[in-house]
């Protein structure tokens, strides 16, 4: 299994960094404006990612919250590691400081096949 992983990474290094955020209804409008106008442009300005997509998950939640996914695409795991070491902490802190527990995020890395 490890050998297959190494081979597939050598063939196609493209990485998808997915951030899914559960957003409380009372901050949703501000969150959308801030993500589009501030946060996503700051992430893209790092030069790590080649493109992004901003999505709303289609589902009904009992508490009225909405889930959003921001998908960032980068050319390699090395670029992703650079983002983590140089930029991620500060950018995450801004979001956490602004929204606290009203915008809860989880992150996943996917290899594009």
Residue pairs with C-beta under 8 A, 6 or more apart in sequence:
8 111
8 113
9 77
9 111
12 111
12 112
12 113
13 75
13 76
13 77
14 73
14 74
14 75
14 76
14 111
14 112
15 73
15 74
15 75
15 76
15 77
15 79
15 80
15 109
15 110
15 111
15 112
16 71
16 72
16 73
16 109
16 110
16 111
16 112
17 49
17 71
17 72
17 73
17 74
17 80
17 83
17 107
17 108
17 109
18 69
18 70
18 71
18 72
18 107
18 108
18 109
18 110
19 69
19 70
19 72
19 105
19 106
19 107
20 57
20 67
20 68
20 69
20 105
20 106
20 107
20 108
21 31
21 67
21 68
21 69
21 70
21 103
21 104
21 105
22 65
22 66
22 67
22 103
22 104
22 105
23 31
23 65
23 66
23 67
23 68
23 99
23 102
23 103
24 64
24 65
24 102
24 103
25 64
25 65
25 66
26 102
27 99
27 102
27 103
28 66
31 68
31 99
31 103
34 98
35 54
35 68
35 70
36 54
39 91
39 94
39 95
40 52
40 54
40 70
42 91
42 94
43 49
43 52
43 72
43 87
43 91
44 52
44 72
46 83
46 86
46 87
48 72
48 74
48 79
48 80
48 82
48 83
48 87
49 72
49 73
49 74
49 83
50 73
50 74
50 75
51 72
51 73
52 70
52 71
52 72
52 73
53 70
53 71
54 68
54 69
54 70
54 71
55 68
55 69
55 70
55 71
56 66
56 67
56 68
56 69
57 66
57 67
57 68
57 69
59 67
61 67
73 112
74 80
74 83
80 109
92 105
95 103
95 105
